[in-house]
Amino acid sequence: MLRTTVILAAATSVMGIDLTPDTWDVETAGKTVFVKFFAPWCGHCKAMKPAWDTLMSEYEDSSSVLIADVDCIGSGKALCDKVGVKGFPTVKFGDPSNLEDYKGGRDADSLKKFASELKPSCNADTLDNCSDEQKSVIETLKSQTVEDLKATVTEEADERKAAETLFETTVKKLQADYQGFVSQKETSLQEIKDKYNIGLVNSVLNAKNSNKDEL
């Protein structure tokens, strides 16, 4: 019986926290988060799981940092849709209301190092962990109306979308230009080959050299 209890306890510890829309606010309140959004069938997610589970276990008692999972196929799908998850695994970090993309390594050492450098996020309600500059900004924002704040959120989203669209358009243009340059190069090389008949030139040259050697 004791052995079974120990095994169950260990299994629970390894599982860590699996966030859902119902538990997100409670579990993330007052914490800086480091979250893996995954799909159970994803091969890269499975490869990353041992290192991530170990990290979750190490931070399970932290009062300032939350390491957690979100199952995008199961109960966490709405959260994944909300933060714009497009591939698996997607790892995000920071303020629960303003997550940023994690772009570092996914091995145990890289994840552990990054987690150790996470700082408590600024709390706009209590001003805990806020710098003087952040406090000043918060005071200014508190003087604005709900409509003004919503307009800022919309404007920021529109500018971000415009930047992403510009990037995608530029990349497509570069790809098209590249294909054009490749085609132009191939055409030029073919024209040069036809102009000089270099294959025949080399054949005749080799024959003359061969005859010369025989003499």
trRosetta pair geometry for C-beta under 8 A, 3 or more apart (Angstrom, degrees):
i j d omega theta_ij theta_ji phi_ij phi_ji
1 4 5.8 -54 -152 33 31 112
1 5 6.5 32 151 -20 64 105
2 5 5.7 -54 -152 34 33 113
2 6 6.4 33 153 -20 66 105
3 6 5.8 -54 -150 34 31 112
3 7 6.4 32 152 -19 64 107
4 7 5.7 -56 -150 36 31 112
4 8 6.3 29 154 -18 66 107
5 8 5.8 -56 -148 37 30 109
5 9 6.3 31 154 -20 65 107
6 9 5.7 -56 -149 36 30 112
6 10 6.3 29 154 -19 65 106
7 10 5.8 -56 -149 36 30 110
7 11 6.3 30 153 -20 64 107
8 11 5.6 -54 -147 35 31 112
8 12 6.4 33 154 -20 65 105
9 12 5.8 -54 -150 34 30 111
9 13 6.4 32 152 -21 64 106
10 13 5.6 -54 -151 33 33 113
10 14 6.4 30 154 -18 66 106
11 14 5.9 -56 -149 36 31 109
11 15 6.4 36 152 -26 64 105
12 15 5.7 -53 -151 28 31 115
13 16 7.6 28 165 -64 37 54
13 57 5.4 60 155 -123 95 101
13 60 6.7 -90 -151 -34 79 168
14 53 5.0 21 -173 178 80 122
14 56 7.8 88 -169 78 34 114
14 57 6.2 -16 -102 -69 46 122
15 18 7.1 -49 162 -30 97 106
15 53 7.6 -18 -87 -135 15 105
16 53 6.4 -150 -18 -136 121 62
16 56 3.2 -22 -102 155 143 145
16 57 6.7 -98 -75 -56 96 58
16 60 6.6 -134 -122 -90 74 104
16 67 6.9 -68 -157 104 139 88
16 68 6.4 -176 146 -121 114 53
16 69 6.2 108 90 -4 119 104
17 23 7.9 -149 -175 132 106 139
17 27 6.1 151 -179 -157 146 145
17 56 6.9 -161 20 -160 73 120
17 60 7.8 153 -25 -123 98 83
17 66 7.1 -45 53 -172 150 102
17 67 7.8 133 37 90 104 52
17 68 4.2 -50 85 -119 103 104
17 69 6.9 169 91 28 53 74
18 68 7.1 169 -92 -175 18 93
18 69 4.9 -29 -109 78 66 104
18 70 7.2 131 -167 -100 62 31
18 71 6.1 11 -166 -15 115 104
18 75 7.4 80 137 62 112 117
18 76 7.0 -122 169 -42 83 125
19 23 5.6 -142 -143 86 62 105
19 24 5.4 75 -178 -90 115 71
19 27 6.0 -140 -107 64 100 149
19 28 7.6 38 -121 -42 141 106
19 35 6.9 -39 21 -133 141 126
19 68 5.0 66 -27 145 110 139
19 69 6.9 176 13 81 78 45
19 70 5.0 -39 65 -87 97 87
19 76 6.0 76 91 -109 68 123
19 79 6.5 67 116 -61 105 175
20 23 5.1 70 48 21 79 97
20 24 6.9 -119 87 -36 34 84
20 70 7.7 150 -79 -134 38 82
20 75 4.4 -38 -107 137 122 109
20 76 5.3 -116 -104 -83 57 69
20 79 7.0 -154 -154 -22 29 127
21 24 5.9 -30 -138 -4 28 121
21 76 7.5 153 -27 -131 68 50
21 78 4.8 -11 -51 80 132 129
21 79 5.7 -165 -68 -54 73 89
23 26 5.7 -72 -160 50 56 107
23 27 5.1 40 153 -17 92 119
24 27 6.4 -72 -141 43 18 101
24 28 5.8 -11 175 4 62 121
24 79 6.2 161 -75 -102 138 127
24 96 7.2 149 170 -171 94 126
25 28 6.6 -71 -134 47 17 95
25 29 6.3 42 163 -57 59 97
25 96 8.0 137 -112 139 44 149
26 29 6.1 -36 -152 -8 24 117
27 31 7.9 -57 142 35 57 140
27 66 6.3 122 151 -148 90 153
27 68 6.9 77 142 -79 138 159
28 31 5.5 -123 -163 57 49 103
28 33 5.3 -27 -130 -61 108 132
28 66 5.9 -124 -110 43 62 157
28 96 3.8 105 152 -93 140 148
29 96 7.8 -52 -71 17 31 157
30 64 7.8 -85 139 -119 83 53
30 120 8.0 -17 170 -157 68 108
30 123 6.4 -1 -115 -88 69 132
30 128 7.6 9 -139 75 95 141
31 62 7.7 103 -137 114 120 101
31 63 7.7 -145 -95 153 100 37
31 64 5.9 154 -128 -178 73 28
31 65 6.2 145 -169 -108 101 13
31 66 4.4 72 133 -15 148 106
31 96 7.2 63 72 -40 76 116
31 120 7.6 -81 -138 -131 36 77
31 121 7.6 52 124 20 22 105
32 64 6.4 16 19 155 93 78
32 65 5.4 -27 69 -107 90 70
32 66 7.4 175 83 22 39 74
32 93 7.3 28 165 178 92 86
32 94 6.4 -50 -155 -149 88 22
32 95 7.1 -46 -118 -75 70 42
32 118 4.9 178 114 165 138 114
32 119 6.5 117 -51 85 162 36
32 120 5.6 -146 -23 -122 111 31
32 121 4.8 141 -85 -26 85 93
33 65 7.5 149 -97 -162 27 57
33 66 4.7 -25 -110 69 77 100
33 67 7.8 154 -161 -84 60 29
33 68 6.7 -39 -156 25 106 108
33 92 7.7 23 106 105 102 84
33 93 6.4 -164 96 -143 58 50
33 94 6.9 -24 54 60 73 32
33 95 7.9 34 22 164 92 7
33 96 5.4 76 -3 -81 132 80
33 99 7.3 -49 75 -104 113 101
34 55 7.8 -79 103 145 134 133
34 65 6.8 13 -1 -176 107 101
34 66 7.2 178 28 89 66 51
34 67 5.0 -18 70 -106 104 73
34 68 7.7 135 76 21 56 62
34 91 7.4 4 -179 -177 75 100
34 92 7.9 -173 -147 95 38 42
34 93 4.7 4 -106 -108 67 100
34 102 7.3 62 -148 -64 85 146
34 114 7.4 137 -128 115 139 106
34 115 5.6 -77 -10 -105 171 90
34 118 6.4 -107 -51 -69 116 154
35 66 7.8 12 -67 109 89 95
35 67 7.7 176 -81 -156 45 40
35 68 5.2 -16 -112 70 84 85
35 69 7.3 152 -159 -102 73 14
35 70 5.9 33 175 -11 116 109
35 91 7.0 170 88 -152 46 56
35 92 5.4 -13 61 63 94 83
35 93 7.2 171 18 -82 68 49
35 99 7.3 -53 39 -129 120 137
36 45 7.7 134 162 -136 120 91
36 48 7.2 -176 -142 121 146 133
36 52 5.5 -9 -21 -145 158 148
36 68 7.6 -158 29 101 72 43
36 69 5.4 -27 68 -113 95 65
36 70 7.1 -177 89 25 46 72
36 89 5.3 -12 -169 -176 96 133
36 90 7.7 147 -159 78 49 43
36 91 5.2 -20 -102 -102 68 84
37 70 4.7 -22 -108 69 71 109
37 72 5.3 64 176 -53 92 116
37 76 7.3 -150 -132 127 82 132
37 79 7.5 -152 -112 110 113 101
37 80 5.1 133 -162 -108 129 97
37 83 7.3 -159 -60 72 153 129
37 85 4.7 -116 127 -104 152 145
37 88 7.1 -113 113 -113 76 76
37 89 6.4 150 74 -165 53 73
37 90 4.4 -13 58 63 112 93
37 91 7.3 -165 20 -78 73 33
37 92 7.1 30 -12 4 110 103
38 42 6.0 -134 -168 42 83 135
38 45 4.1 117 -152 -135 116 135
38 48 8.0 -153 -100 69 131 122
38 69 6.4 -42 22 -157 116 99
38 70 7.2 140 20 73 67 56
38 71 6.6 -37 73 -110 79 49
38 72 6.5 -176 76 6 25 99
38 88 5.4 92 -143 -156 48 108
38 89 4.5 -21 -94 -108 85 100
38 90 8.0 -163 -67 29 47 61
39 42 4.3 102 65 -27 90 109
39 45 6.2 -177 54 -11 56 157
39 71 7.7 92 -113 -161 35 64
39 72 5.5 -56 -73 61 76 104
39 73 4.9 83 -137 -32 82 115
39 88 4.4 -71 10 -92 99 168
39 89 7.9 -155 15 -86 67 63
40 45 7.4 -115 -117 100 14 144
40 71 6.8 17 -45 -143 93 107
40 73 6.0 -90 10 45 93 138
40 74 7.4 62 -27 -26 118 111
41 73 7.5 70 7 -41 95 163
42 45 3.7 73 84 5 112 115
42 46 6.7 179 93 -13 60 81
42 88 4.1 -112 -93 117 158 129
42 89 6.4 147 113 -51 152 71
43 46 5.7 -54 -150 33 33 111
43 47 6.5 32 153 -19 66 105
44 47 5.6 -52 -148 35 35 113
44 48 6.3 28 154 -15 66 110
44 88 6.8 155 64 119 107 73
44 89 6.0 -137 109 3 102 84
44 106 7.9 26 176 115 99 168
45 48 5.9 -63 -148 41 29 107
45 49 6.5 54 150 -52 63 95
45 88 5.5 -31 -48 158 119 107
45 89 4.6 121 -94 -54 84 105
46 49 5.5 -30 -152 -5 33 123
48 51 6.1 -70 -169 48 56 105
48 52 5.4 48 143 -22 87 118
48 89 5.9 -87 46 15 153 147
48 106 5.1 -57 -113 168 115 121
49 52 5.7 -66 -138 43 28 109
49 53 5.8 30 166 -23 69 108
50 53 5.9 -54 -143 35 26 110
50 54 6.5 27 157 -19 61 106
50 108 7.7 -49 109 -72 88 113
51 54 5.9 -56 -154 34 30 112
51 55 6.5 30 150 -19 64 107
51 106 7.2 134 72 156 145 66
51 107 6.3 -165 -101 -175 164 35
51 108 3.8 -139 -129 -80 109 75
51 111 5.7 124 147 28 116 145
52 55 5.6 -54 -150 36 34 113
52 56 6.4 37 152 -21 67 103
52 67 7.7 -171 -170 169 74 115
52 69 7.4 93 145 -79 130 99
52 111 6.8 -113 -90 -163 61 166
53 56 5.7 -50 -148 34 33 113
53 57 6.4 35 152 -21 63 105
54 57 5.7 -56 -153 34 31 114
54 58 6.5 31 151 -21 65 106
54 108 6.5 7 63 -131 140 114
55 58 5.7 -54 -149 34 33 111
55 59 6.5 4 161 3 66 112
55 67 5.2 -135 129 -174 96 161
55 108 7.6 -171 -49 -142 100 71
55 111 5.4 -83 -68 133 150 122
55 112 6.2 -146 -101 -83 102 70
55 115 6.0 163 -160 -32 119 161
56 59 6.4 -75 -146 50 27 93
56 60 6.4 55 153 -66 65 89
56 67 4.6 -146 -100 107 60 111
56 68 6.8 98 -121 -91 112 34
56 69 7.4 -26 -84 -27 148 93
57 60 5.8 -23 -149 -21 31 118
58 67 7.8 34 63 26 80 151
58 112 7.6 29 55 -122 163 98
59 62 4.4 -26 -166 -5 78 129
59 65 5.5 -73 -158 100 131 104
59 66 7.2 157 135 -132 122 21
59 67 4.5 98 62 6 137 116
59 115 6.6 -110 -56 176 141 136
60 67 7.9 -71 -66 52 53 99
62 65 4.5 -31 136 54 151 79
62 66 7.1 -157 80 -72 111 43
62 67 7.9 75 30 -2 135 90
64 120 4.6 -73 -160 -85 118 101
65 115 6.6 114 167 -172 149 88
65 118 5.2 105 -112 89 124 134
65 120 7.9 -108 -58 -83 72 64
67 115 6.5 -3 -79 -126 123 135
69 76 7.8 -145 131 -22 70 162
70 76 3.8 -177 -173 172 80 155
70 79 5.1 -104 -158 90 140 136
70 80 6.2 168 128 -61 123 88
71 74 3.8 1 120 43 130 107
71 75 6.1 57 65 41 113 69
71 76 4.6 127 55 23 56 111
71 77 7.7 -36 110 -47 69 65
72 76 5.9 -57 -76 93 37 97
72 77 5.6 83 -173 -105 48 57
72 79 7.8 -112 -101 73 69 84
72 80 3.7 63 -121 -60 100 164
72 85 5.8 -113 -109 96 143 153
72 88 6.8 -142 37 -88 140 114
73 77 6.6 35 -138 -78 8 102
74 77 6.8 -172 76 -34 23 92
76 79 4.7 -47 -174 37 82 119
76 80 6.0 85 128 -26 88 97
77 80 5.7 -58 -151 35 35 112
77 81 6.4 34 154 -18 68 105
78 81 5.7 -53 -148 37 33 112
78 82 6.3 38 152 -25 64 107
79 82 5.6 -55 -149 33 31 115
79 83 6.5 7 162 0 66 107
80 83 6.6 -67 -145 46 27 93
80 85 4.0 -55 -168 31 88 136
80 90 7.7 122 -141 47 94 129
81 84 7.7 33 -180 -72 29 30
81 85 7.3 -63 -62 35 26 90
83 92 6.5 -99 167 -13 146 167
83 99 5.7 0 -141 51 129 140
85 88 7.6 47 170 -74 117 69
85 90 4.6 -162 -133 30 93 151
86 90 7.2 98 39 -71 56 139
87 90 6.1 118 72 -61 63 97
89 106 7.8 127 63 -130 122 141
90 101 7.5 -68 -170 -129 93 90
91 101 7.6 89 81 -164 61 58
91 102 4.0 -53 109 54 103 125
91 106 7.4 172 -17 -104 149 99
92 99 4.0 36 160 171 132 123
92 100 6.3 154 -159 73 82 33
92 101 5.9 -50 -105 -101 77 39
92 102 6.1 -163 -101 -8 19 90
93 99 6.8 126 56 -154 18 81
93 100 5.9 -36 66 63 71 85
93 102 5.2 77 -8 -65 109 107
93 114 7.6 -123 -67 152 165 118
93 118 6.7 -120 -175 -108 126 120
94 98 6.3 -72 122 95 125 75
94 99 5.5 153 56 -130 103 42
94 100 4.7 72 -13 13 143 96
94 121 6.6 93 177 -88 61 126
95 98 4.4 22 75 47 116 90
95 99 7.2 -132 72 -67 57 43
95 121 4.2 139 -90 -152 81 153
95 122 7.5 -33 -90 46 126 70
96 99 7.1 3 -146 -61 25 91
96 121 7.8 -159 0 38 69 160
102 114 7.0 85 -147 164 119 158
104 110 5.2 -174 147 169 110 116
104 111 7.6 160 99 -80 118 49
104 114 5.3 175 48 -68 161 141
105 109 7.6 -1 95 77 136 79
105 110 3.1 -180 72 -54 108 175
105 111 7.3 -107 96 -38 76 66
106 110 6.7 -17 -13 73 12 129
106 111 6.6 38 -151 -55 37 109
107 110 5.1 85 57 13 78 104
107 111 7.0 -155 88 -5 35 93
108 111 6.0 -64 -146 40 26 108
108 112 6.0 23 161 -18 65 113
109 112 5.9 -59 -144 38 26 110
109 113 6.2 26 158 -20 64 109
110 113 5.9 -56 -147 36 28 110
110 114 6.4 25 157 -17 63 109
111 114 5.9 -58 -148 38 28 109
111 115 6.2 28 156 -19 65 109
112 115 5.8 -56 -146 37 29 111
112 116 6.4 30 155 -23 63 107
113 116 5.9 -57 -152 32 29 112
113 117 6.8 17 154 -12 62 110
114 117 6.0 -68 -156 39 33 106
114 118 7.2 52 147 -45 64 91
115 118 5.8 -32 -159 -4 40 117
119 129 7.4 160 152 -168 93 122
120 128 7.4 -58 139 132 133 97
120 129 4.2 -118 106 -112 110 155
121 129 6.4 93 94 105 23 140
122 127 7.6 -19 -170 -149 88 41
122 128 7.6 167 -152 85 44 50
122 129 5.4 -143 -97 100 45 86
122 130 3.9 78 -143 -93 107 80
122 131 7.3 -69 -89 8 128 67
122 134 4.8 -103 -127 161 162 156
122 138 7.8 -145 151 -55 127 131
123 126 4.6 6 109 46 129 91
123 127 6.5 -64 80 -4 80 10
123 128 4.5 21 32 48 124 88
123 129 6.2 83 -1 41 86 98
123 130 6.9 -108 44 -39 54 104
124 127 7.5 23 -152 -75 21 52
124 130 7.8 101 -89 -79 42 139
124 138 5.3 -177 -140 -130 82 123
124 141 7.9 -54 -150 81 127 136
127 130 4.8 -83 -165 31 64 134
127 135 5.6 47 -145 -109 117 100
127 138 6.9 -172 -98 73 90 161
130 134 4.2 -130 -166 94 93 123
130 135 5.0 119 125 -60 124 80
130 138 6.8 -23 -158 -14 156 142
131 134 4.7 97 50 7 75 101
131 135 7.0 -134 95 -6 40 87
132 135 5.6 -52 -148 35 32 114
132 136 6.5 36 152 -22 64 104
133 136 5.7 -53 -153 32 31 113
133 137 6.6 30 151 -17 64 105
134 137 5.6 -54 -149 37 35 111
134 138 6.2 38 152 -22 67 106
135 138 5.6 -53 -147 35 31 114
135 139 6.5 34 154 -21 64 103
136 139 5.9 -52 -151 32 30 111
136 140 6.7 29 151 -16 62 105
137 140 5.7 -57 -154 37 34 112
137 141 6.2 31 151 -18 68 108
138 141 5.6 -57 -146 39 32 111
138 142 6.2 36 155 -26 66 105
139 142 5.8 -51 -147 30 30 113
139 143 7.1 31 153 -22 59 102
140 143 6.0 -59 -162 27 34 111
140 144 7.5 34 145 -25 62 102
141 144 5.7 -51 -161 21 43 115
141 149 6.7 76 -170 -101 95 107
144 148 4.0 -114 180 87 110 136
144 149 5.5 133 107 -52 121 83
144 152 7.9 38 141 -18 163 132
145 148 4.6 103 53 2 76 100
145 149 7.1 -142 96 -2 43 86
146 149 5.8 -56 -150 38 33 110
146 150 6.2 33 153 -19 67 107
147 150 5.8 -55 -146 38 30 111
147 151 6.3 34 153 -24 64 106
148 151 5.6 -54 -151 33 30 114
148 152 6.7 33 150 -21 63 102
149 152 5.6 -50 -153 31 34 113
149 153 6.6 36 149 -19 64 102
150 153 5.5 -50 -151 34 36 114
150 154 6.4 35 151 -17 66 105
151 154 5.7 -55 -149 38 33 111
151 155 6.1 34 153 -21 66 107
152 155 5.6 -54 -143 37 30 112
152 156 6.2 31 157 -20 65 105
153 156 6.0 -55 -149 35 27 110
153 157 6.4 25 154 -17 62 108
154 157 5.7 -58 -149 37 30 110
154 158 6.2 31 154 -21 66 107
155 158 5.7 -54 -147 35 30 112
155 159 6.4 27 156 -17 65 106
156 159 5.9 -56 -148 37 30 108
156 160 6.2 30 154 -19 65 108
157 160 5.7 -55 -146 38 30 112
157 161 6.2 31 154 -20 64 108
158 161 5.7 -55 -147 37 29 111
158 162 6.3 32 152 -22 63 106
159 162 5.5 -51 -147 34 32 114
159 163 6.5 34 152 -20 64 103
160 163 5.7 -52 -151 33 32 111
160 164 6.5 29 152 -16 64 106
161 164 5.7 -55 -148 38 33 110
161 165 6.2 35 152 -21 66 107
162 165 5.6 -53 -145 37 30 112
162 166 6.3 34 154 -22 64 104
163 166 5.7 -51 -148 34 30 113
163 167 6.5 33 152 -20 62 105
164 167 5.6 -52 -151 34 32 114
164 168 6.4 29 153 -16 66 106
165 168 5.8 -56 -147 38 31 109
165 169 6.1 31 155 -19 66 108
166 169 5.8 -56 -145 38 28 111
166 170 6.1 29 156 -20 64 109
167 170 5.8 -59 -148 37 26 110
167 171 6.3 26 155 -19 64 107
168 171 5.7 -53 -147 35 30 112
168 172 6.4 31 154 -19 64 105
169 172 5.8 -55 -151 36 31 111
169 173 6.4 31 152 -19 64 106
170 173 5.6 -54 -149 36 32 112
170 174 6.3 33 153 -19 66 105
171 174 5.7 -53 -148 36 31 112
171 175 6.3 34 152 -21 64 104
172 175 5.6 -53 -149 35 32 113
172 176 6.4 31 152 -18 65 105
173 176 5.6 -54 -148 37 32 110
173 177 6.2 33 152 -20 66 105
174 177 5.5 -52 -144 37 32 112
174 178 6.2 37 153 -25 64 104
175 178 5.6 -51 -148 32 30 115
175 179 6.5 29 154 -16 63 103
176 179 5.8 -53 -150 36 32 109
176 180 6.4 35 149 -21 63 106
177 180 5.5 -56 -152 36 33 115
177 181 6.3 33 152 -20 67 103
178 181 5.7 -53 -149 34 31 110
178 182 6.4 33 152 -20 65 104
179 182 5.6 -51 -148 35 34 114
179 183 6.3 34 153 -18 65 106
180 183 5.8 -56 -149 38 30 110
180 184 6.2 32 152 -20 65 108
181 184 5.5 -53 -145 37 31 113
181 185 6.2 35 154 -23 65 104
182 185 5.8 -53 -149 33 29 112
182 186 6.5 26 154 -17 63 106
183 186 5.8 -56 -148 36 31 109
183 187 6.3 31 154 -19 65 107
184 187 5.8 -56 -148 37 30 111
184 188 6.2 30 154 -19 65 108
185 188 5.8 -56 -147 37 29 111
185 189 6.3 28 156 -19 65 107
186 189 5.8 -53 -145 36 30 111
186 190 6.4 30 155 -19 63 106
187 190 5.8 -57 -150 36 29 110
187 191 6.4 29 152 -19 65 107
188 191 5.7 -55 -148 36 31 111
188 192 6.4 31 154 -19 65 105
189 192 5.7 -53 -148 36 31 111
189 193 6.3 35 152 -22 64 106
190 193 5.6 -53 -148 35 32 114
190 194 6.3 29 154 -16 66 106
191 194 5.8 -55 -146 39 30 109
191 195 6.1 34 154 -25 64 108
192 195 5.6 -53 -145 33 30 115
192 196 6.4 -1 167 5 65 111
192 198 8.0 13 136 -22 83 126
193 196 6.8 -76 -146 49 21 89
193 197 7.8 72 164 -87 56 23
193 198 6.1 -84 -137 21 62 106
193 199 7.6 33 -167 -18 98 97
194 197 7.3 14 -166 -64 28 62
196 201 6.5 -40 154 -16 89 143
197 200 4.4 -21 157 37 107 114
197 201 5.9 125 101 -28 78 91
198 201 5.1 -50 -142 36 37 119
198 202 6.2 38 159 -20 68 102
199 202 6.1 -56 -153 35 27 107
199 203 6.5 28 150 -20 62 106
200 203 5.4 -52 -148 35 36 114
200 204 6.3 32 157 -15 69 104
201 204 6.1 -59 -150 39 27 105
201 205 6.1 27 153 -19 64 112
202 205 5.5 -54 -141 39 30 114
202 206 6.2 33 158 -21 65 105
203 206 5.9 -56 -150 35 27 109
203 207 6.5 27 152 -20 63 106
204 207 5.6 -55 -150 35 33 112
204 208 6.3 32 154 -18 67 104
205 208 5.8 -53 -148 36 31 109
205 209 6.3 30 154 -17 64 107
206 209 5.7 -55 -147 38 31 111
206 210 6.2 34 152 -24 64 107
207 210 5.6 -54 -149 34 31 113
207 211 6.4 29 154 -17 65 105
208 211 5.8 -54 -148 37 32 109
208 212 6.2 35 153 -22 64 108
209 212 5.6 -54 -147 35 31 115
209 213 6.4 34 153 -23 64 103
210 213 5.8 -53 -152 31 31 111
210 214 6.7 32 150 -22 62 104
211 214 5.6 -54 -153 31 35 113
211 215 6.8 34 151 -19 65 102
212 215 5.8 -54 -155 32 35 110
